[in-house]
Amino acid sequence: MSQQSNIHWAGFTVSGTRKPRNDDSWIVFCSNLDGAKVLGEAGESSVTNQDMVFAVSDGMGGGNAGDLASSLILEQMALMIPQTFKAAATGFFPDSIAHLEEALKEVHKHINQAASQTEDKKGMAATLALAWFTPENMYLANVGDSRIYLFRDGKAEQLTRDHTAAWLSWKRGEISEIEYRQHPRRAALYEVVGGGHPSLCPHLAAISYSKGDRFLICSDGLIDGIWERHISDAMSKSETPQQIAEALLKRSIENSGVDDTTLVVIHVE
């Protein structure tokens, strides 16, 4: 793709109705030799001389552990991803996928260590869906059931993998989308960041992107209130990222709204 492309984005997060605290966290930051600079809820930025990173994390655990876990994960990723620029400045160019995997495993250890210090944080964990745009590629990492979609040529495609057996059954064609949505173990995750698990096996991928591509990153709260076709319908409209994000959020909350709902819509111009 052209290194002159700009990335436009808009994001929102809303607490669910079943509890007062929002356990979702999300972040947008640019990454360069100076480190990470956290950006606002909506904006436009170039990837000519810097990388752009977008991430959503859905926390879980008792007390204040869920929101702590999700925010800690994003803070740590903002510290680790810019290390590739510092390494490049010394003449060493690390593989971005390998760097992402190593960073995630370090964050996994960090969350488990923080959880072991006090009883109210025991077992805290979170999901992660992260999109890292460089001038050449978008690198993604996901753990759990927060998702990244690509909308291209009139079709929305889920790039991430939900780490549940029910999702695998749906994608293999063993059950329908409605059967998946009604599955009693749809939210039973076998991979999370933290949670006291000794190891972590994230889904990692490199995706080439082009001008005109659109991306959606979201927590499972958004999916609770919309179907796959709703994502394609919304993303196909000639509207701004903010307008699309607002429409998806409104529809999801009207149909469900029980869980915390977070989304970021990204356009490559």
HELIX and SHEET records of a PDB file:
HELIX    1   1 ALA A   65  MET A   80  1                                  16    
HELIX    2   2 GLN A   83  ALA A   89  1                                   7    
HELIX    3   3 SER A   96  ALA A  115  1                                  20    
HELIX    4   4 GLU A  119  LYS A  121  5                                   3    
HELIX    5   5 ALA A  165  LYS A  171  1                                   7    
HELIX    6   6 GLU A  177  ARG A  181  1                                   5    
HELIX    7   7 ASP A  220  GLY A  225  1                                   6    
HELIX    8   8 GLU A  228  MET A  235  1                                   8    
HELIX    9   9 PRO A  241  ASN A  255  1                                  15    
SHEET    1   A 6 ALA A  42  SER A  46  0                                        
SHEET    2   A 6 ASN A   6  VAL A  14 -1                                        
SHEET    3   A 6 THR A 261  VAL A 268 -1                                        
SHEET    4   A 6 ARG A 214  CYS A 218 -1                                        
SHEET    5   A 6 ARG A 147  ARG A 152 -1                                        
SHEET    6   A 6 LYS A 155  GLN A 158 -1                                        
SHEET    1   B 5 GLY A  35  VAL A  38  0                                        
SHEET    2   B 5 ASP A  24  ASN A  32 -1                                        
SHEET    3   B 5 ASP A  51  MET A  60 -1                                        
SHEET    4   B 5 ALA A 125  ALA A 126 -1                                        
SHEET    5   B 5 VAL A 193  GLY A 194 -1                                        
SHEET    1   C 6 GLY A  35  VAL A  38  0                                        
SHEET    2   C 6 ASP A  24  ASN A  32 -1                                        
SHEET    3   C 6 ASP A  51  MET A  60 -1                                        
SHEET    4   C 6 LEU A 128  PHE A 133 -1                                        
SHEET    5   C 6 MET A 138  VAL A 143 -1                                        
SHEET    6   C 6 HIS A 203  ILE A 207 -1                                        
END                                                                             
